[in-house]
């Protein structure tokens, strides 16, 4: 059985304007965690929870005084 995989396209960092040449490359990563290609490629995480469920959970929390 072949595992699912993610791929990301890597390019030059935007802050690095001094580099004259940079090779783009593709990273192929087996999916072994909950992170997907978007999270691995950008470092930003997608919140996949339902807002109503999250609001209900937050309202149920009792803060000790």
C-alpha positions in Angstrom: 0.0 0.0 0.0 1.4 3.4 -1.0 0.9 6.1 1.7 -0.7 9.5 0.9 1.9 12.2 0.3 2.2 16.0 0.3 4.3 18.1 -2.0 5.5 21.6 -1.6 7.3 23.9 -4.1 10.3 25.7 -2.6 11.6 28.9 -4.0 13.8 31.8 -3.0 13.0 33.5 0.3 11.4 36.9 -0.4 13.8 38.7 2.0 16.9 37.4 0.2 17.1 39.8 -2.7 20.9 39.5 -3.0 20.9 36.0 -4.5 21.2 36.1 -8.2 20.2 32.5 -8.8 18.0 30.1 -7.0 16.7 26.7 -8.1 13.1 25.9 -7.4 12.6 22.4 -6.2 9.7 20.1 -5.1 9.6 18.4 -1.8 7.6 15.1 -1.7 6.8 14.2 1.8 4.8 11.1 2.9 1.8 12.1 5.0 2.6 10.8 8.4 1.1 13.5 10.6 -1.9 15.9 10.5 0.1 18.6 8.8 -0.6 18.8 5.1 1.2 20.5 2.2 -0.2 23.9 2.9 1.0 23.9 6.5 4.4 22.5 5.6 5.0 24.9 2.8 3.8 28.1 4.4 4.2 27.5 8.2 0.6 28.7 8.6 -2.0 26.3 10.1 -5.6 25.9 9.1 -8.1 25.7 11.9 -10.4 22.8 10.8 -12.8 23.1 13.7 -16.4 24.1 13.4 -16.8 27.6 14.9 -20.1 26.8 16.7 -18.5 23.8 18.4 -15.5 25.9 19.4 -17.7 28.7 20.8 -19.8 26.2 22.8 -16.6 24.7 24.3 -15.2 28.1 25.2 -18.5 29.1 26.8 -18.5 25.9 28.9 -15.1 26.6 30.5 -15.3 27.7 34.2 -12.5 29.9 35.3 -11.6 29.4 39.0 -11.6 32.5 41.1 
